[in-house]
Amino acid sequence: MGKKEKEKKKAKRRQDKEEKKEERKANNSKGKSLDDMMAYLDENGNLTSKPPDPSKRRVINHEDIQVGVARQEDREPEDVIRKGQVIFFNDAKGYGFICDMQTQQNVFVHINNISEPIKEKDKVVFEVERGPKGLTAVKVKKAV
């Protein structure tokens, strides 16, 4: 690349930079009037540039506004003792799964939550707690 070519490129970059500067000056938003900068909310809560129509105004009671999660009504406690069948249990690793007879869900069971030894296909009764990875069976006993 020759010296003249480099100078031409530099001049072209300088000219482009000057054009961008002029364009920014032309599109500058500084100095707008207050009305141009105002934003309004319409009756649906959307932003708009024109003021809302006073005839569409609604009065909202501040007690009706609900912030956060609604309180749950006191529910009847679910049947805490469930019945199920051991579908898998590994004595060496100390865990397995119980199929809940009512919901047909598989519930994880750990050897620490078992009161007596169990094996696959045993009928059991148990309670359920929510663990970090889902439902966990606790207080597991063989069904009589």
Backbone hydrogen bonds, N-H to C=O, Kabsch-Sander energy under -0.5 kcal/mol:
donor,donor_aa,acceptor,acceptor_aa,energy
6,K,2,G,-1.9
7,E,3,K,-2.1
8,K,4,K,-2.3
9,K,5,E,-2.4
10,K,6,K,-2.4
11,A,7,E,-2.4
12,K,8,K,-2.5
13,R,9,K,-2.6
14,R,10,K,-2.5
15,Q,11,A,-2.5
16,D,12,K,-2.6
17,K,13,R,-2.6
18,E,14,R,-2.2
19,E,15,Q,-2.3
20,K,16,D,-2.3
21,K,17,K,-2.0
22,E,18,E,-2.2
23,E,19,E,-2.3
24,R,20,K,-2.4
25,K,21,K,-2.0
26,A,22,E,-2.1
27,N,23,E,-2.0
28,N,25,K,-0.9
32,K,29,S,-1.1
37,M,33,S,-1.1
38,M,34,L,-0.9
40,Y,48,T,-3.1
42,D,46,N,-2.5
45,G,42,D,-1.8
48,T,40,Y,-2.7
56,K,53,D,-1.5
57,R,54,P,-1.0
60,I,58,R,-0.5
64,D,61,N,-1.6
65,I,62,H,-0.6
67,V,65,I,-0.6
68,G,66,Q,-0.5
80,V,78,E,-0.7
82,R,80,V,-0.7
82,R,126,F,-3.6
84,G,124,V,-2.6
85,Q,99,C,-1.8
86,V,122,D,-2.5
87,I,85,Q,-0.5
87,I,97,F,-2.1
88,F,97,F,-1.5
90,N,95,Y,-3.0
91,D,89,F,-0.7
94,G,90,N,-2.2
95,Y,90,N,-1.2
96,G,109,V,-2.2
97,F,88,F,-2.7
98,I,107,V,-2.6
99,C,85,Q,-3.0
100,D,98,I,-0.7
100,D,105,Q,-3.1
101,M,83,K,-2.5
102,Q,83,K,-0.5
104,Q,100,D,-2.1
107,V,98,I,-3.2
107,V,105,Q,-0.5
108,F,135,L,-1.3
109,V,96,G,-2.5
110,H,137,A,-0.6
111,I,94,G,-2.8
113,N,110,H,-1.9
114,I,111,I,-1.3
115,S,140,V,-2.4
116,E,140,V,-0.5
121,K,86,V,-3.2
122,D,119,K,-1.6
124,V,84,G,-2.8
125,V,141,K,-2.7
126,F,82,R,-2.4
127,E,138,V,-2.8
129,E,136,T,-2.6
131,G,129,E,-0.7
131,G,134,G,-3.8
134,G,131,G,-0.8
136,T,129,E,-3.0
137,A,108,F,-3.5
138,V,127,E,-3.1
140,V,113,N,-2.5
141,K,125,V,-2.4
143,A,123,K,-2.7
